[in-house]
């Protein structure tokens, strides 16, 4: 009997992390029914982060809130109240994906989508008296640099005539003045950004260039989005915001640049997967494990830069370095589509390949994850090697 840890992220738009973990476990058990399976569904700051913390933290409570969605329509969302622990008072976890996320839009609105609702949910957490904030970025619909979120927190953004600019990237090109006098302060324990990327705000690896196309922007529109973000950054640099945020900071480009806006508010930034993994106890779950399976909807060149598969690889390596002369833990990958280098993994399976195409895989992801779990059980042997 071997100990197998199953720690996937959500397969965005198709299956949550908990359901993905169960499907992989079911598939593995059909081949190796005697193994001990430990399910640790993960998140990295994007979709599913609230679910992960709610699962991990006893006494957590969902706090309903109605916010302006990314196109202005009302969205019924929630943030998560975590009880006092670790020297902190109560903590509020606010997830951008559930308040201003891309799944809330159809069609996509690359210039007009905004993060105002995310700011409204943050304000609700502040109103409830939280001591600190965990701000989960990922799954954003907008490229507004977080200006919308800060506007909801009291930041005044105006054009050359003193009129308020419209929310969204489109308004940023007209930004002429920033007044932070009414901006709400951070809670006493501060705010931590949970980010799954290390992109800067601007440039060829910036929010517009890398993530703009995912939000519906054409190449010419990407150039326009960059102009708006550059204007926002230049005005922040001469504003009375709490921090003169640096657009080059790794993670400033997260969630359409929302990372940059939150840094200017005074928040700090931390890898989201590591924070979620620590809360869920993944390092402890790896004790004595032979294999750990991770996964996500699409594995590409960004996946090893702070996303769940990267964190799981690091956590498995750290567990193997414990002072009890533990053997290496084989790390396997199951992904909806594989478009990046998987040489760091002992084995990998693409659901699209198993299903004969991406459309078929997306139509029934649980089925193909079960097949992937069975496939990985056959190729990952009990002595922690893979063929």
Order of alpha helices (4+ residues) and beta strands (2+ residues): beta-alpha-beta-alpha-beta-beta-beta-alpha-alpha-beta-alpha-beta-alpha-beta-beta-alpha-alpha-beta-alpha-alpha-beta-alpha-beta-beta-alpha-alpha-alpha
